[in-house]
Amino acid sequence: MTSLDQVRARFARNDGLPFADVLTEASILQALNEHGVTYRDRIFGPVTTIWGFLSQVLSDDHSCRDAVSRIIAHRATSGLEACSPNTASYCTARRRLPTGVLRTLARRTAEELQAAAAEGWRWHGRDVFIADGSYVSMPDTPQNRAVYPQPVVQQPGIGFPLARVAVLLSLATGACHDLAIAPYAGKGTGETTLLREMYGALKPGDVVLADALFDNYFLVCELRDRGIDIVARAQYERVGSRVLRSGPDGDALVWQRPNKPRGMTGEQYRRYPKSPVMRQVAVDARDKENRAERFKVVTTILDASVGGGQIGDLYERRWSGETCQADCTSSDRWCSTPGGGYDQRRRAA
């Protein structure tokens, strides 16, 4: 499997703007038009700035000076007049990039990759998406603190604003299909809540692959109502659940609807089934230190043609998402935010 470091190395060997050949000007202009973005005809227009920014993220240098030098090289090979090596204009243009445009481009590129994936890359003919979360720290600016306050455990003035992020990664392509972001702590900032914000990126027939944090009764029922299955590590033995039948491919469990959560209306609560049937599979695996490990996986996939071993094997492939996040967060990265850049730090699995 190609790692992010190998991809970075290929792009780093290009002295110009390699993304100009991958993310076309026409596709960027279409996204700009969809978001109603107007701009002047200048050297650091949004198209060139996006190309430069993406090259900056994947370069070994990560500096704005390196990005501008790549833009100069690209202009030279295109027969255009070289611009000043001063980085001020580029940095200003980068701050102007609308995050909505970047998100649209990322989603669209991921969808194109998924559509072009070979049928053999799918699991039982279905698209599988890894749901996972992490957090990012960012410069301690007033703008960032206003939107992403420091955690309460940090004393004022000695920490950094933190944000929680959740992503949907394609198991077939590794592409990020959607991302949701919220303050690190507070009501409505958990990873399950953020996954709900990304339901629109999923379609009937998809499978969500997730860790024990997503073993949530209400989340599972919501996904199932949308025709989406989930495979997640079992978090605990539920009180009141019972085994309907057992077999070599797992146990059929009857879950009991838990008590109504605070903040949920009675009408909303009654929409959830009282006793949904789930499937539980025992998995023998090895952890990161190659030690034998045994755990259970729950899923809404009840199809008898899908063996329990296949469910277990699929869950073990979730580690691909963990290593992908580790690749993405293993070195300093700068991203455009209202308050400046931020570097990502990997959450413990």
N, C-alpha and C positions, 0 to 999 in steps of 0.2 A: 504494500500500500504506500502511495506517495505521501510523504510527510510535509507539513507546512514548511520546514526548513529546506526541503528539496525544491519546493515551489519558489520560495524566496530566493534561493540560489540562482534559479533559472532567470528570474526577473532581474536580479542584481547584476547579472552579466550584461544586461542591456543598459547602455549609457543614457538612453533617451527616456521616452515615456511608453513602456511596453503595454500599458493598459489602453493606449490609443488604438491598438489593433484588436483588443478583446472587448472593451466596452466602447461601442462606436459613438461617434458624435451624434448620429441621428437618434440613438436610443436616449442619450442624455437630454437632447433638445426636446424630445417627446415628453420626458418626465418633467422638465422645466415648464413646458406649456400646460401640462395637466395640473400643475400646482400654481399656475398663474404667475410665475416668476418672470419679472422683466429685468433687463440688465443692459448696460452700455457695452458698445463694441470696444473692448480694451484688451491689452495683452493677457492680463489675468482674468479672463472671463470665466464663467462657471465651468465650461467644458474643460479648458486647460487646467483650471484649478483642481477639479476632481481628479483628472489624470495625475497631476503632480502630487496630490494628497495621497492617493492610493500607492503610488510609487514610494512616497516617503514612509508610509506605514510598513512596507515590506523591505525597505532598504536596511542595510546593516548600520547605517549612520543615524537615521531617523531625524536628521536635522532639516530645518527649513532651507539652509544653505545648499544641502544636497538636492532637495526638491527643485530649487530654482536652477541649479546647474543642469539638472535633467531637462527642465523646460527649455533652457538655452540650447542644449544639444538637439532637442526635438525641433526647435525652430530652425536651427542651422541645416539639419537634414531635409527640412521641408522647404528650404529656399527662402525663409523669412529672415528679417533683420533681427539680430540678437538684441535681447533686452538687458537692462542693468542687472548685475548680480546682487544688488541690494534686496534683502528679503522682506522689507517692510510691506510692499504692495502685495506680495504673495500671502503674507500672514493676515493682512486685512481682508483679502479676498476669501481666504479659507474660513475666516470667522463669519463671513456672509453666507456661506453655503447653508441652505435650508435643510434641516435634518429630515424633513418629510421627503425631499427629493432623494436623499441618500437611502432612505428606507425603501422607497419605491424601487430604486435601481437594484438594491440588494434582493428584495423579494422577487422582482422580475427575473433577475439572473438565476436565482435559485430555482424558480419554476421552469425556466428553459433547460437548466441542467437536468432536473427531474424528468421532464418530458423526453429528453434525449437519452436517458439511461437505458441500458440494455435490459430486456425482460428478465434475464438471469440475475440481475442485481436486486430485483424485488423479492420479497419474502412471500411465498405462496401467491405470487401475482399481486401483492399488496404493497403499498408504500408505507414504510415505517419511519417514524420520527422520534428522535430521542428528546425528551423534555428534561431540562436540567437548569440549575441555577448557580449563580456565583455573585460576587459583589465587586464593585470598583471603587477605588479611592480617587480623589481629584484635588486639584490645588485649593488651598484654603482661601477662597475669595468670597466677598460678600454675596455675589450672585449665586455661587454654588451653595453657600450655607443657607441661603433663603429657600432654595428648592430641596436641597438634600442636607438636612441638619446633621450635625455630629451625633453619634450614638451617645446615650445618656451616661454610659460608663466612661466616656472621655471627658477630661477636664477641659473647660473652655481655653482655647489658645494653644493646646499642645497636640491636638489631633487633626484629622482631616475629614471633610464631608464624605459620607459613604452613600452609595446607591446600591440597591439590589436589582439584579437582572435575571431574567429567565429567557431561555432560548428554545427554539425547535430546530433541531439539526436532522438533516436527512441521513438515515443510515446508509443509503445507497451512494450518495455523492459527497456527504460531509458538509454540504452547503447549509447555511443558516437561513431558514425560511421565514422566521419572524423573531422579534425580540421585544420584550416588555421591560420597562424600567420603572422603579419606584424608590422612595426613600428606604434606607436600610431597615428602619424599624417604624412601628406604628400600625394603626388599623388599616387593613386592606393592602399591606405591603408584602405578604407572604408569597412564596413561589406558587402555591396552588391558585391564589388569586390572580397572579400574573399570567398563569397558563390560561385562565378563563378569558383574558384579554386577547389571547391568540387563537381562539376557537375558529376565527374566520380564515386562518391559514390552513385549516384541516378540512377534509371532505369525507363523505360517507365511504366506508371501506378502508380508511387509513387505520394504522395501528400506532398508538403512543407507547413508547418504551420509557420507563421511569424508575427512579429509586423509591425507597420506602416512604419518603415524604409525601408521595402522590398516592399512596394507598389510603384514599379518602372516599368514604361512602358517597357523599354528595357529588364529588368530582367524577367518580366512576359512573354514577347514574346519568349525569349530564352528558358525558361523552357517549354513553351507550344510546341515549335518546337521539343523538346526532348520527348514529350509525357508525361510530368510531369505537374500536376496541382498545383496551389498555392492557399492558403487561407490566406489572410493578412488583417489586419485592414486598413481601408481607411485612407489615410493621409490627403487628401484634395479633394475638388471638382475640377475636371479638366476643364480647359477652353476649350470649343468646344465640350465637350462630350454631348451626348443627350440620352434620354430614348427611347429605341426602343419599349418596352412594360413593363407594370407593372402587378404585380399579388401578391397573398398572400405569395408566396415563394420568393419574391424579384423582383428587377428590372433588365431587360436586358439593359445594357448600351452599347453604341457605343463610344469607345475611339477614339480620334484623335491623330495621330502620332505627337509627339512634335517636336520642332526644332532640327536640327542636333547638337549633343553635340560637343564641341571642342575636337579635337583629333580623331574623327571618320571620316573615309573617306566617300565620297559620295556613293561609291559602297556598303560599309557596311551599310550605312544608308538606302539605298533603299531596302535592304533585309527585313527590318521590315515592317509589314503590315500597310497600311494607316489607317484602321479603324477596329481594332479587337473588337469583341463582348465580353463583360464581364458581370458578374452577381454581383449585389450588394444587400446585405441583412442587414436589421436593426436588431441590437442585444440589448436586454434589459438584463443587467447584474449588478453585484455589484462589487465594487472595493475592495481593500485590507482592507479598513475601513468599509466594509459592507454598503456603500452608493450606492443608486441606480445610475446606469450609463447607458447611451444609446449611442451607437456608430454604425458605419457601417463597414461591412466587404465586401471586394471584392474578387472574385474568378473566376478562369477559368472553374470551374465545372458548366456546363450548363445542365447536365442531369436532366430532369424533375422528375426522380424517386427519386432524392435526394432533400428532402424538405429544405426550407430555415431555419427552426428550427434546422435541423440536421447540417447545415453549421454553424449556430451560436453556437450550443453546441460544435462542434468540435473546434471552435476558443477559446472558454472559457477553453478548456482543455489545451490550450497552457500554462496556468499558471503552469502546471506540470513541464514544462521545466524551468520556472523561479525558482520554488522551488528546482528543482534538482541542478541548478546552485548555489542557495543559500546554499544548503547542501555542495556542493563541495568547496565553498569558505568561509564557516563560521569559519574555523579554519586554523591555519598556516599549509601550505603544502610545501614540498620541492620537486622540480623536477630537474632532471638532465639537465643542459644547459651548453653550452660552457663556460659561465662565472660564473657558480655556480648555486645555487638554486634560486627559486623565489616564492614569495607568491602571491596568487590570491586575488583580491579585486572585489567584485560584482559591476557591472555597474547598475546605477539606471534604472529601467524599463521605 
